[in-house]
Amino acid sequence: MKKIALLTLLCSGVTACTHDQAGKGAPGDIGSTITTLGYQTVLLPSTAYGPGALVTTVKGSGFSSPLNLTYLCRPDFAHAPAPILDVAQTRIASQSLDSSFKLDPASLTRIGLGANLSHIQSVSLKLTNVSVEQLGFDDLEQVRSSLGPVCKRIIDTFSKDALAYQTKQAIRADVEYSFELKQGASADVKGAVIKALVAAFGGSVKTDNGLTASGKGLYYGLILTKV
């Protein structure tokens, strides 16, 4: 079966994001990092679409980057087994992604911060606890064979149009977003930035009383196999 590699990273497809290594602020292109890892960009990281999930793209968004996915069948109906930790791939992904990335204006606009760009000095994200999870093809087949009649009909319909996929492998990580406001920015601006971050990730991030927001176990990369 044909595989499509997908990576979900906030500044996906944005060449102006910079990559800080060892605190030196060395410039780097996150798009190139993703390409080197063999993945394609997707819209936003979340706790959704992990190994075993049956997915397609949101109508009208197509399969061009950044991808915008949606479920074909509810995950609780899919009964996917616990994923396997791929130690070797985890090591490879960690070497590239256990770091900090600064976000450029295009990325900030994408997550709803465009109206406050004039008040924002910088926003960065730091990925930690990077891991790679996967399921065997026998596990994936077991998930599909256990679906109810409604889900099976949906899968068949989308499959005929080559729009049905299942997650084979996923990169998962914890993330912390840190933002710095320009001098004189009001408390309302700070609140708007936090609200935009939470809204962008569907409540997958938590905020503190400072200038950070964090999320646990978000999927940043997917490898899909066509159903």
N, CA and C atoms as a LAMMPS dump frame, in Angstrom:
ITEM: TIMESTEP
0
ITEM: NUMBER OF ATOMS
681
ITEM: BOX BOUNDS ff ff ff
-5.0000000000000000e+02 5.0000000000000000e+02
-5.0000000000000000e+02 5.0000000000000000e+02
-5.0000000000000000e+02 5.0000000000000000e+02
ITEM: ATOMS id mol type element x y z
1 1 1 N 0.841 -1.2 0
2 1 2 C 0 0 0
3 1 3 C 0.88 1.256 0
4 2 1 N 0.399 2.255 -0.67
5 2 2 C 1.15 3.495 -0.758
6 2 3 C 1.11 4.243 0.563
7 3 1 N 2.257 4.738 0.987
8 3 2 C 2.326 5.49 2.236
9 3 3 C 2.51 6.972 1.934
10 4 1 N 1.929 7.792 2.783
11 4 2 C 2.156 9.224 2.682
12 4 3 C 2.658 9.698 4.033
13 5 1 N 3.789 10.364 4.049
14 5 2 C 4.369 10.843 5.303
15 5 3 C 3.889 12.253 5.553
16 6 1 N 3.474 12.472 6.808
17 6 2 C 2.917 13.77 7.169
18 6 3 C 3.538 14.276 8.462
19 7 1 N 3.922 15.505 8.512
20 7 2 C 4.393 16.063 9.785
21 7 3 C 3.572 17.272 10.153
22 8 1 N 3.06 17.292 11.433
23 8 2 C 2.312 18.429 11.898
24 8 3 C 3.21 19.275 12.757
25 9 1 N 3.471 20.468 12.263
26 9 2 C 4.298 21.364 13.046
27 9 3 C 3.75 22.757 12.836
28 10 1 N 3.708 23.538 13.886
29 10 2 C 3.017 24.812 13.843
30 10 3 C 3.471 25.692 12.697
31 11 1 N 4.781 25.862 12.488
32 11 2 C 5.229 26.735 11.409
33 11 3 C 5.515 25.932 10.165
34 12 1 N 4.67 24.94 9.886
35 12 2 C 4.827 24.099 8.709
36 12 3 C 4.794 24.933 7.447
37 13 1 N 5.728 24.616 6.553
38 13 2 C 5.771 25.273 5.27
39 13 3 C 6.283 26.694 5.316
40 14 1 N 6.708 27.175 6.489
41 14 2 C 7.174 28.542 6.617
42 14 3 C 8.688 28.542 6.639
43 15 1 N 9.328 29.137 5.676
44 15 2 C 10.776 29.064 5.568
45 15 3 C 11.474 30.053 6.471
46 16 1 N 10.734 31.001 7.09
47 16 2 C 11.378 32.023 7.889
48 16 3 C 11.497 31.654 9.358
49 17 1 N 10.983 30.495 9.775
50 17 2 C 11.153 30.068 11.143
51 17 3 C 12.627 29.794 11.398
52 18 1 N 13.107 30.104 12.613
53 18 2 C 14.499 29.854 12.933
54 18 3 C 14.621 28.811 14.006
55 19 1 N 15.741 28.14 14.007
56 19 2 C 15.983 26.997 14.874
57 19 3 C 17.145 27.326 15.79
58 20 1 N 16.898 27.378 17.11
59 20 2 C 17.946 27.671 18.077
60 20 3 C 18.581 26.385 18.554
61 21 1 N 19.879 26.285 18.455
62 21 2 C 20.594 25.126 18.927
63 21 3 C 21.626 25.548 19.955
64 22 1 N 21.62 24.823 21.095
65 22 2 C 22.587 25.048 22.153
66 22 3 C 22.625 26.509 22.587
67 23 1 N 21.462 27.19 22.493
68 23 2 C 21.364 28.562 22.947
69 23 3 C 22.103 29.55 22.064
70 24 1 N 22.614 29.157 20.906
71 24 2 C 23.392 30.035 20.056
72 24 3 C 22.535 30.807 19.068
73 25 1 N 21.277 30.441 18.952
74 25 2 C 20.395 31.144 18.035
75 25 3 C 20.785 30.954 16.581
76 26 1 N 21.407 29.83 16.267
77 26 2 C 21.835 29.58 14.898
78 26 3 C 20.631 29.474 13.987
79 27 1 N 20.642 30.2 12.853
80 27 2 C 19.48 30.165 11.962
81 27 3 C 19.319 28.801 11.32
82 28 1 N 18.084 28.41 11.094
83 28 2 C 17.797 27.157 10.434
84 28 3 C 16.398 27.196 9.868
85 29 1 N 16.143 26.399 8.87
86 29 2 C 14.855 26.375 8.204
87 29 3 C 14.104 25.149 8.673
88 30 1 N 12.998 25.367 9.385
89 30 2 C 12.262 24.231 9.919
90 30 3 C 11.658 23.393 8.791
91 31 1 N 11.332 24.053 7.663
92 31 2 C 10.833 23.305 6.519
93 31 3 C 11.867 22.312 6.013
94 32 1 N 13.141 22.743 5.993
95 32 2 C 14.212 21.847 5.574
96 32 3 C 14.396 20.707 6.56
97 33 1 N 14.227 21.015 7.845
98 33 2 C 14.337 19.978 8.872
99 33 3 C 13.278 18.91 8.659
100 34 1 N 12.065 19.347 8.382
101 34 2 C 10.963 18.419 8.134
102 34 3 C 11.243 17.566 6.899
103 35 1 N 11.71 18.219 5.843
104 35 2 C 12.011 17.492 4.605
105 35 3 C 13.114 16.466 4.827
106 36 1 N 14.132 16.848 5.589
107 36 2 C 15.232 15.935 5.881
108 36 3 C 14.74 14.702 6.631
109 37 1 N 13.763 14.898 7.499
110 37 2 C 13.199 13.779 8.248
111 37 3 C 12.27 12.924 7.382
112 38 1 N 11.913 13.431 6.203
113 38 2 C 11.081 12.655 5.289
114 38 3 C 9.594 12.855 5.479
115 39 1 N 9.207 13.969 6.088
116 39 2 C 7.797 14.229 6.367
117 39 3 C 7.281 15.414 5.58
118 40 1 N 5.958 15.472 5.488
119 40 2 C 5.266 16.582 4.844
120 40 3 C 4.485 17.345 5.902
121 41 1 N 4.385 18.647 5.758
122 41 2 C 3.747 19.465 6.778
123 41 3 C 2.23 19.299 6.814
124 42 1 N 1.684 19.485 8.028
125 42 2 C 0.233 19.469 8.257
126 42 3 C -0.115 20.706 9.081
127 43 1 N -1.373 20.978 9.287
128 43 2 C -1.816 22.26 9.84
129 43 3 C -1.334 22.551 11.252
130 44 1 N -1.842 21.833 12.258
131 44 2 C -1.521 22.13 13.648
132 44 3 C -1.333 20.852 14.462
133 45 1 N -0.444 20.866 15.445
134 45 2 C -0.284 19.708 16.332
135 45 3 C -1.491 19.56 17.251
136 46 1 N -1.816 18.323 17.633
137 46 2 C -2.934 18.078 18.542
138 46 3 C -2.807 16.671 19.102
139 47 1 N -3.747 16.303 19.952
140 47 2 C -3.764 14.947 20.495
141 47 3 C -4.531 13.991 19.59
142 48 1 N -4.993 14.486 18.448
143 48 2 C -5.803 13.677 17.53
144 48 3 C -4.945 12.965 16.488
145 49 1 N -5.555 11.977 15.835
146 49 2 C -5.019 11.31 14.644
147 49 3 C -3.795 10.45 14.92
148 50 1 N -3.728 9.822 16.096
149 50 2 C -2.633 8.938 16.431
150 50 3 C -2.714 7.61 15.7
151 51 1 N -1.751 6.702 15.943
152 51 2 C -1.715 5.417 15.239
153 51 3 C -3.047 4.662 15.308
154 52 1 N -3.512 4.198 14.149
155 52 2 C -4.773 3.476 14.05
156 52 3 C -5.935 4.328 13.613
157 53 1 N -5.803 5.663 13.703
158 53 2 C -6.907 6.555 13.351
159 53 3 C -7.223 6.474 11.862
160 54 1 N -8.497 6.527 11.526
161 54 2 C -8.971 6.52 10.145
162 54 3 C -9.346 7.949 9.777
163 55 1 N -8.635 8.51 8.791
164 55 2 C -8.745 9.941 8.535
165 55 3 C -8.875 10.257 7.054
166 56 1 N -9.272 11.511 6.794
167 56 2 C -9.249 12.097 5.466
168 56 3 C -8.978 13.579 5.657
169 57 1 N -8.985 14.349 4.575
170 57 2 C -8.788 15.788 4.726
171 57 3 C -10.143 16.484 4.818
172 58 1 N -10.152 17.642 5.444
173 58 2 C -11.359 18.445 5.512
174 58 3 C -11.753 18.836 4.09
175 59 1 N -13.038 18.742 3.79
176 59 2 C -13.528 18.991 2.436
177 59 3 C -13.055 20.349 1.923
178 60 1 N -12.469 20.321 0.741
179 60 2 C -12.004 21.556 0.131
180 60 3 C -10.565 21.901 0.413
181 61 1 N -9.965 21.23 1.401
182 61 2 C -8.583 21.578 1.761
183 61 3 C -7.566 20.805 0.938
184 62 1 N -7.967 19.664 0.393
185 62 2 C -7.061 18.882 -0.433
186 62 3 C -5.925 18.268 0.356
187 63 1 N -4.992 17.644 -0.367
188 63 2 C -3.863 16.99 0.276
189 63 3 C -2.566 17.774 0.112
190 64 1 N -2.676 19.054 -0.269
191 64 2 C -1.489 19.883 -0.333
192 64 3 C -1.203 20.466 1.046
193 65 1 N 0.039 20.827 1.287
194 65 2 C 0.443 21.356 2.594
195 65 3 C -0.054 22.783 2.779
196 66 1 N -0.444 23.163 4.017
197 66 2 C -0.536 22.281 5.182
198 66 3 C -1.841 21.498 5.182
199 67 1 N -1.777 20.226 5.522
200 67 2 C -2.938 19.357 5.519
201 67 3 C -3.841 19.633 6.714
202 68 1 N -5.127 19.525 6.482
203 68 2 C -6.129 19.734 7.522
204 68 3 C -6.961 18.457 7.615
205 69 1 N -6.706 17.634 8.635
206 69 2 C -7.309 16.306 8.727
207 69 3 C -8.595 16.29 9.54
208 70 1 N -9.408 15.268 9.279
209 70 2 C -10.597 15.007 10.077
210 70 3 C -10.803 13.496 10.136
211 71 1 N -11.528 13.03 11.138
212 71 2 C -11.775 11.596 11.301
213 71 3 C -12.805 11.092 10.294
214 72 1 N -12.587 9.888 9.793
215 72 2 C -13.619 9.172 9.048
216 72 3 C -14.535 8.422 10
217 73 1 N -13.96 7.862 11.053
218 73 2 C -14.717 7.171 12.096
219 73 3 C -14.221 7.648 13.464
220 74 1 N -15.124 7.763 14.398
221 74 2 C -14.738 8.18 15.742
222 74 3 C -13.646 7.258 16.285
223 75 1 N -12.62 7.817 16.947
224 75 2 C -11.533 6.976 17.461
225 75 3 C -11.995 5.94 18.482
226 76 1 N -13.05 6.255 19.249
227 76 2 C -13.533 5.278 20.218
228 76 3 C -14.272 4.121 19.549
229 77 1 N -14.65 4.285 18.283
230 77 2 C -15.241 3.187 17.525
231 77 3 C -14.167 2.333 16.851
232 78 1 N -12.963 2.912 16.683
233 78 2 C -11.895 2.206 15.983
234 78 3 C -11.193 1.183 16.875
235 79 1 N -11.201 1.399 18.187
236 79 2 C -10.608 0.456 19.144
237 79 3 C -9.165 0.119 18.784
238 80 1 N -8.361 1.145 18.536
239 80 2 C -6.955 0.923 18.201
240 80 3 C -6.188 0.457 19.434
241 81 1 N -5.295 -0.526 19.284
242 81 2 C -4.49 -0.984 20.416
243 81 3 C -3.455 0.061 20.804
244 82 1 N -2.836 -0.116 21.952
245 82 2 C -1.789 0.801 22.383
246 82 3 C -0.632 0.764 21.39
247 83 1 N -0.115 1.915 20.982
248 83 2 C 0.963 1.933 19.992
249 83 3 C 2.279 1.41 20.56
250 84 1 N 3.163 1.032 19.654
251 84 2 C 4.492 0.55 20.007
252 84 3 C 5.476 1.716 19.911
253 85 1 N 6.356 1.856 20.891
254 85 2 C 7.384 2.883 20.84
255 85 3 C 8.526 2.417 19.945
256 86 1 N 8.819 3.187 18.909
257 86 2 C 9.92 2.883 18.002
258 86 3 C 11.165 3.593 18.535
259 87 1 N 12.026 2.858 19.201
260 87 2 C 13.181 3.45 19.876
261 87 3 C 14.149 4.098 18.891
262 88 1 N 14.448 3.413 17.801
263 88 2 C 15.402 3.941 16.829
264 88 3 C 14.895 5.23 16.182
265 89 1 N 13.619 5.234 15.748
266 89 2 C 13.063 6.42 15.117
267 89 3 C 12.89 7.56 16.122
268 90 1 N 12.632 7.215 17.374
269 90 2 C 12.548 8.23 18.421
270 90 3 C 13.873 8.958 18.561
271 91 1 N 14.961 8.214 18.528
272 91 2 C 16.285 8.818 18.649
273 91 3 C 16.551 9.781 17.491
274 92 1 N 16.19 9.371 16.284
275 92 2 C 16.41 10.209 15.104
276 92 3 C 15.573 11.49 15.183
277 93 1 N 14.299 11.338 15.518
278 93 2 C 13.413 12.497 15.597
279 93 3 C 13.837 13.451 16.707
280 94 1 N 14.261 12.891 17.832
281 94 2 C 14.669 13.721 18.962
282 94 3 C 15.864 14.593 18.623
283 95 1 N 16.787 14.063 17.867
284 95 2 C 17.983 14.818 17.503
285 95 3 C 17.633 16.073 16.715
286 96 1 N 16.579 16.011 15.928
287 96 2 C 16.184 17.159 15.111
288 96 3 C 15.161 18.062 15.789
289 97 1 N 14.316 17.485 16.638
290 97 2 C 13.172 18.236 17.16
291 97 3 C 13.248 18.591 18.64
292 98 1 N 14.149 17.997 19.392
293 98 2 C 14.315 18.382 20.795
294 98 3 C 15.042 19.718 20.853
295 99 1 N 14.338 20.768 20.542
296 99 2 C 14.979 22.073 20.452
297 99 3 C 13.908 23.154 20.458
298 100 1 N 14.334 24.399 20.201
299 100 2 C 13.41 25.533 20.173
300 100 3 C 13.312 26.108 18.77
301 101 1 N 12.116 26.573 18.411
302 101 2 C 11.88 27.173 17.109
303 101 3 C 11.163 28.503 17.305
304 102 1 N 11.664 29.532 16.648
305 102 2 C 10.981 30.822 16.69
306 102 3 C 9.966 30.88 15.551
307 103 1 N 8.844 31.548 15.815
308 103 2 C 7.771 31.619 14.826
309 103 3 C 7.791 32.964 14.122
310 104 1 N 7.598 32.941 12.825
311 104 2 C 7.601 34.173 12.051
312 104 3 C 6.183 34.735 11.957
313 105 1 N 6.006 35.952 11.424
314 105 2 C 4.673 36.573 11.361
315 105 3 C 3.616 35.734 10.656
316 106 1 N 4.001 35.006 9.588
317 106 2 C 3.013 34.184 8.891
318 106 3 C 2.469 33.092 9.798
319 107 1 N 3.346 32.488 10.6
320 107 2 C 2.914 31.446 11.529
321 107 3 C 2.015 32.018 12.618
322 108 1 N 2.362 33.207 13.112
323 108 2 C 1.556 33.844 14.154
324 108 3 C 0.17 34.206 13.633
325 109 1 N 0.104 34.659 12.395
326 109 2 C -1.189 34.98 11.79
327 109 3 C -2.047 33.734 11.66
328 110 1 N -1.411 32.604 11.318
329 110 2 C -2.134 31.344 11.138
330 110 3 C -2.858 30.909 12.4
331 111 1 N -2.278 31.186 13.564
332 111 2 C -2.911 30.758 14.818
333 111 3 C -3.72 31.879 15.466
334 112 1 N -4.007 32.931 14.704
335 112 2 C -4.92 33.958 15.193
336 112 3 C -4.273 35.11 15.921
337 113 1 N -2.968 35.302 15.766
338 113 2 C -2.284 36.383 16.472
339 113 3 C -2.006 37.586 15.574
340 114 1 N -2.519 37.543 14.35
341 114 2 C -2.234 38.605 13.398
342 114 3 C -2.626 39.987 13.879
343 115 1 N -3.751 40.088 14.581
344 115 2 C -4.229 41.395 15.033
345 115 3 C -3.324 42.009 16.088
346 116 1 N -2.499 41.181 16.729
347 116 2 C -1.63 41.681 17.797
348 116 3 C -0.154 41.672 17.429
349 117 1 N 0.148 41.5 16.126
350 117 2 C 1.548 41.41 15.708
351 117 3 C 2.352 42.636 16.125
352 118 1 N 1.732 43.797 16.1
353 118 2 C 2.462 45.029 16.427
354 118 3 C 2.874 45.082 17.894
355 119 1 N 2.242 44.245 18.734
356 119 2 C 2.556 44.242 20.167
357 119 3 C 3.463 43.081 20.565
358 120 1 N 3.731 42.162 19.636
359 120 2 C 4.483 40.952 19.965
360 120 3 C 5.941 41.092 19.526
361 121 1 N 6.842 40.896 20.478
362 121 2 C 8.265 40.921 20.166
363 121 3 C 8.7 39.61 19.519
364 122 1 N 8.284 38.481 20.127
365 122 2 C 8.638 37.172 19.579
366 122 3 C 7.774 36.095 20.224
367 123 1 N 7.627 34.979 19.514
368 123 2 C 6.966 33.778 20.035
369 123 3 C 7.83 32.594 19.621
370 124 1 N 8.099 31.705 20.544
371 124 2 C 8.885 30.521 20.223
372 124 3 C 8.217 29.293 20.81
373 125 1 N 8.527 28.139 20.244
374 125 2 C 8.046 26.891 20.808
375 125 3 C 9.228 25.972 21.049
376 126 1 N 9.169 25.224 22.115
377 126 2 C 10.222 24.27 22.461
378 126 3 C 9.601 22.889 22.578
379 127 1 N 10.145 21.937 21.839
380 127 2 C 9.667 20.566 21.87
381 127 3 C 10.544 19.728 22.796
382 128 1 N 9.913 18.933 23.643
383 128 2 C 10.625 18.019 24.531
384 128 3 C 9.908 16.674 24.539
385 129 1 N 10.572 15.659 25.118
386 129 2 C 9.974 14.318 25.232
387 129 3 C 9.454 13.815 23.889
388 130 1 N 10.248 14.012 22.857
389 130 2 C 9.868 13.554 21.516
390 130 3 C 9.887 12.026 21.474
391 131 1 N 8.852 11.439 20.908
392 131 2 C 8.793 9.982 20.752
393 131 3 C 8.121 9.644 19.426
394 132 1 N 8.397 8.442 18.945
395 132 2 C 7.763 7.958 17.717
396 132 3 C 6.977 6.701 18.051
397 133 1 N 5.678 6.734 17.77
398 133 2 C 4.779 5.613 18.03
399 133 3 C 4.314 5.008 16.712
400 134 1 N 4.041 3.698 16.729
401 134 2 C 3.553 3.066 15.516
402 134 3 C 2.713 1.835 15.831
403 135 1 N 1.99 1.378 14.82
404 135 2 C 1.255 0.113 14.879
405 135 3 C 1.676 -0.748 13.701
406 136 1 N 1.633 -2.061 13.869
407 136 2 C 1.917 -2.973 12.775
408 136 3 C 0.757 -3.001 11.8
409 137 1 N 1.025 -3.466 10.586
410 137 2 C -0.049 -3.56 9.595
411 137 3 C -1.128 -4.552 10.032
412 138 1 N -0.732 -5.553 10.828
413 138 2 C -1.75 -6.481 11.34
414 138 3 C -2.677 -5.774 12.321
415 139 1 N -2.097 -4.846 13.128
416 139 2 C -2.931 -4.054 14.038
417 139 3 C -3.904 -3.17 13.27
418 140 1 N -3.408 -2.553 12.207
419 140 2 C -4.259 -1.668 11.411
420 140 3 C -5.407 -2.439 10.769
421 141 1 N -5.102 -3.614 10.275
422 141 2 C -6.149 -4.438 9.661
423 141 3 C -7.175 -4.883 10.706
424 142 1 N -6.698 -5.181 11.906
425 142 2 C -7.602 -5.578 12.977
426 142 3 C -8.559 -4.447 13.331
427 143 1 N -8.034 -3.206 13.342
428 143 2 C -8.887 -2.044 13.603
429 143 3 C -9.992 -1.961 12.558
430 144 1 N -9.618 -2.093 11.293
431 144 2 C -10.614 -1.979 10.21
432 144 3 C -11.623 -3.115 10.236
433 145 1 N -11.17 -4.313 10.57
434 145 2 C -12.077 -5.462 10.562
435 145 3 C -13.085 -5.411 11.716
436 146 1 N -12.775 -4.637 12.745
437 146 2 C -13.671 -4.566 13.901
438 146 3 C -14.655 -3.397 13.83
439 147 1 N -14.617 -2.633 12.742
440 147 2 C -15.513 -1.485 12.601
441 147 3 C -16.964 -1.927 12.441
442 148 1 N -17.862 -1.077 12.876
443 148 2 C -19.282 -1.333 12.691
444 148 3 C -19.697 -1.064 11.255
445 149 1 N -20.929 -1.419 10.887
446 149 2 C -21.394 -1.277 9.495
447 149 3 C -21.374 0.158 8.981
448 150 1 N -21.686 1.13 9.825
449 150 2 C -21.703 2.532 9.378
450 150 3 C -20.294 2.99 9.028
451 151 1 N -19.338 2.706 9.918
452 151 2 C -17.95 3.093 9.651
453 151 3 C -17.42 2.402 8.407
454 152 1 N -17.739 1.133 8.24
455 152 2 C -17.257 0.398 7.067
456 152 3 C -17.791 1.004 5.779
457 153 1 N -19.053 1.434 5.788
458 153 2 C -19.622 2.055 4.584
459 153 3 C -18.907 3.372 4.276
460 154 1 N -18.609 4.14 5.322
461 154 2 C -17.912 5.418 5.126
462 154 3 C -16.518 5.181 4.567
463 155 1 N -15.814 4.213 5.137
464 155 2 C -14.464 3.894 4.66
465 155 3 C -14.505 3.469 3.196
466 156 1 N -15.452 2.622 2.843
467 156 2 C -15.573 2.152 1.463
468 156 3 C -15.832 3.313 0.501
469 157 1 N -16.701 4.224 0.901
470 157 2 C -17.048 5.367 0.053
471 157 3 C -15.834 6.25 -0.206
472 158 1 N -15.111 6.595 0.861
473 158 2 C -13.941 7.462 0.708
474 158 3 C -12.791 6.73 0.027
475 159 1 N -12.701 5.431 0.259
476 159 2 C -11.628 4.648 -0.355
477 159 3 C -11.76 4.629 -1.876
478 160 1 N -12.986 4.582 -2.374
479 160 2 C -13.205 4.568 -3.824
480 160 3 C -12.687 5.842 -4.476
481 161 1 N -12.665 6.935 -3.719
482 161 2 C -12.153 8.205 -4.231
483 161 3 C -10.709 8.452 -3.799
484 162 1 N -10.057 7.408 -3.249
485 162 2 C -8.657 7.515 -2.786
486 162 3 C -8.5 8.591 -1.719
487 163 1 N -9.492 8.685 -0.831
488 163 2 C -9.468 9.712 0.216
489 163 3 C -9.475 9.119 1.618
490 164 1 N -9.318 7.814 1.734
491 164 2 C -9.328 7.157 3.045
492 164 3 C -7.914 6.744 3.434
493 165 1 N -7.494 7.156 4.617
494 165 2 C -6.159 6.84 5.115
495 165 3 C -6.224 6.412 6.57
496 166 1 N -5.163 5.735 7.003
497 166 2 C -5.057 5.302 8.389
498 166 3 C -3.658 5.626 8.893
499 167 1 N -3.576 6.126 10.121
500 167 2 C -2.278 6.49 10.678
501 167 3 C -1.477 5.247 11.033
502 168 1 N -0.289 5.143 10.466
503 168 2 C 0.614 4.029 10.733
504 168 3 C 1.614 4.372 11.826
505 169 1 N 2.144 5.58 11.781
506 169 2 C 3.22 5.993 12.686
507 169 3 C 3.058 7.463 13.023
508 170 1 N 3.514 7.874 14.192
509 170 2 C 3.326 9.265 14.603
510 170 3 C 4.469 9.745 15.471
511 171 1 N 4.848 11.002 15.276
512 171 2 C 5.788 11.684 16.16
513 171 3 C 4.97 12.431 17.21
514 172 1 N 5.333 12.223 18.465
515 172 2 C 4.612 12.85 19.574
516 172 3 C 5.597 13.627 20.438
517 173 1 N 5.158 14.749 20.996
518 173 2 C 6.057 15.554 21.815
519 173 3 C 5.267 16.454 22.748
520 174 1 N 5.932 16.888 23.81
521 174 2 C 5.409 17.943 24.656
522 174 3 C 5.904 19.269 24.079
523 175 1 N 5.153 20.337 24.305
524 175 2 C 5.522 21.626 23.729
525 175 3 C 5.287 22.739 24.743
526 176 1 N 6.142 23.725 24.686
527 176 2 C 5.93 24.941 25.474
528 176 3 C 6.081 26.137 24.553
529 177 1 N 5.054 26.976 24.523
530 177 2 C 5.081 28.201 23.743
531 177 3 C 5.422 29.347 24.686
532 178 1 N 6.406 30.126 24.317
533 178 2 C 6.807 31.293 25.11
534 178 3 C 6.688 32.529 24.228
535 179 1 N 6.126 33.595 24.782
536 179 2 C 6.022 34.808 23.985
537 179 3 C 6.514 36.009 24.778
538 180 1 N 7.083 36.939 24.039
539 180 2 C 7.603 38.175 24.615
540 180 3 C 6.866 39.337 23.978
541 181 1 N 6.271 40.184 24.815
542 181 2 C 5.534 41.332 24.31
543 181 3 C 6.421 42.57 24.3
544 182 1 N 6.121 43.478 23.388
545 182 2 C 6.873 44.724 23.334
546 182 3 C 6.534 45.595 24.534
547 183 1 N 7.455 46.444 24.902
548 183 2 C 7.255 47.333 26.042
549 183 3 C 6.01 48.185 25.839
550 184 1 N 5.183 48.234 26.877
551 184 2 C 3.969 49.027 26.807
552 184 3 C 2.729 48.248 26.404
553 185 1 N 2.898 46.973 26.049
554 185 2 C 1.736 46.148 25.68
555 185 3 C 0.839 45.962 26.891
556 186 1 N -0.449 46.017 26.684
557 186 2 C -1.403 45.96 27.781
558 186 3 C -1.691 44.533 28.226
559 187 1 N -2.348 44.425 29.384
560 187 2 C -2.774 43.114 29.877
561 187 3 C -3.79 42.482 28.931
562 188 1 N -4.568 43.318 28.235
563 188 2 C -5.543 42.797 27.269
564 188 3 C -4.836 42.081 26.115
565 189 1 N -3.717 42.623 25.687
566 189 2 C -2.946 41.991 24.613
567 189 3 C -2.424 40.641 25.076
568 190 1 N -1.896 40.594 26.287
569 190 2 C -1.402 39.333 26.847
570 190 3 C -2.521 38.302 26.885
571 191 1 N -3.695 38.71 27.332
572 191 2 C -4.825 37.789 27.389
573 191 3 C -5.239 37.31 26.013
574 192 1 N -5.18 38.195 25.017
575 192 2 C -5.553 37.826 23.657
576 192 3 C -4.583 36.812 23.07
577 193 1 N -3.295 36.956 23.384
578 193 2 C -2.292 36.016 22.885
579 193 3 C -2.526 34.631 23.471
580 194 1 N -2.75 34.568 24.773
581 194 2 C -3.008 33.278 25.423
582 194 3 C -4.28 32.645 24.863
583 195 1 N -5.328 33.446 24.688
584 195 2 C -6.597 32.936 24.173
585 195 3 C -6.412 32.371 22.771
586 196 1 N -5.623 33.04 21.941
587 196 2 C -5.395 32.572 20.573
588 196 3 C -4.643 31.252 20.569
589 197 1 N -3.654 31.105 21.444
590 197 2 C -2.899 29.86 21.514
591 197 3 C -3.799 28.692 21.904
592 198 1 N -4.621 28.91 22.927
593 198 2 C -5.526 27.855 23.385
594 198 3 C -6.536 27.501 22.297
595 199 1 N -7.096 28.516 21.632
596 199 2 C -8.086 28.28 20.587
597 199 3 C -7.476 27.533 19.401
598 200 1 N -6.247 27.862 19.056
599 200 2 C -5.6 27.234 17.894
600 200 3 C -5.43 25.741 18.072
601 201 1 N -5.236 25.312 19.305
602 201 2 C -4.977 23.899 19.547
603 201 3 C -6.158 23.201 20.219
604 202 1 N -7.318 23.787 20.114
605 202 2 C -8.53 23.141 20.591
606 202 3 C -8.502 22.819 22.073
607 203 1 N -7.864 23.668 22.854
608 203 2 C -7.796 23.422 24.286
609 203 3 C -6.743 22.414 24.672
610 204 1 N -5.851 22.051 23.729
611 204 2 C -4.815 21.069 24.019
612 204 3 C -3.658 21.655 24.814
613 205 1 N -3.63 22.978 24.989
614 205 2 C -2.559 23.61 25.741
615 205 3 C -3.106 24.229 27.013
616 206 1 N -2.243 24.331 27.996
617 206 2 C -2.585 24.974 29.259
618 206 3 C -1.707 26.197 29.432
619 207 1 N -2.215 27.195 30.125
620 207 2 C -1.456 28.42 30.324
621 207 3 C -1.195 28.644 31.801
622 208 1 N -0.14 29.399 32.08
623 208 2 C 0.123 29.799 33.458
624 208 3 C -0.122 31.298 33.568
625 209 1 N 0.326 31.895 34.668
626 209 2 C 0.107 33.325 34.86
627 209 3 C 1.19 34.171 34.198
628 210 1 N 2.16 33.508 33.574
629 210 2 C 3.23 34.23 32.917
630 210 3 C 2.995 34.347 31.437
631 211 1 N 4.063 34.195 30.667
632 211 2 C 3.979 34.355 29.23
633 211 3 C 4.281 33.039 28.521
634 212 1 N 3.708 31.942 29.029
635 212 2 C 3.918 30.635 28.414
636 212 3 C 2.609 29.863 28.327
637 213 1 N 2.574 28.925 27.398
638 213 2 C 1.46 27.981 27.259
639 213 3 C 2.07 26.64 26.902
640 214 1 N 1.549 25.56 27.458
641 214 2 C 2.177 24.261 27.228
642 214 3 C 1.137 23.194 26.907
643 215 1 N 1.585 22.163 26.199
644 215 2 C 0.726 21.035 25.858
645 215 3 C 1.49 19.735 26.009
646 216 1 N 0.805 18.691 26.407
647 216 2 C 1.432 17.39 26.63
648 216 3 C 0.985 16.385 25.573
649 217 1 N 1.941 15.638 25.046
650 217 2 C 1.621 14.526 24.159
651 217 3 C 0.908 14.903 22.883
652 218 1 N 1.338 15.981 22.242
653 218 2 C 0.718 16.384 20.986
654 218 3 C 1.387 15.653 19.816
655 219 1 N 0.59 15.25 18.843
656 219 2 C 1.13 14.597 17.654
657 219 3 C 1.631 15.646 16.672
658 220 1 N 2.901 15.557 16.337
659 220 2 C 3.534 16.5 15.426
660 220 3 C 3.805 15.913 14.059
661 221 1 N 3.804 14.61 13.939
662 221 2 C 4.057 14.002 12.642
663 221 3 C 3.303 12.71 12.471
664 222 1 N 2.817 12.48 11.276
665 222 2 C 2.068 11.265 10.993
666 222 3 C 2.59 10.6 9.727
667 223 1 N 2.562 9.289 9.726
668 223 2 C 2.753 8.538 8.495
669 223 3 C 1.444 7.794 8.239
670 224 1 N 0.807 8.123 7.138
671 224 2 C -0.481 7.519 6.794
672 224 3 C -0.304 6.457 5.727
673 225 1 N -1.169 5.47 5.781
674 225 2 C -1.211 4.453 4.736
675 225 3 C -2.603 4.465 4.123
676 226 1 N -2.668 4.358 2.814
677 226 2 C -3.959 4.428 2.127
678 226 3 C -4.782 3.185 2.417
679 227 1 N -6.063 3.374 2.661
680 227 2 C -6.977 2.256 2.943
681 227 3 C -7.695 1.872 1.659
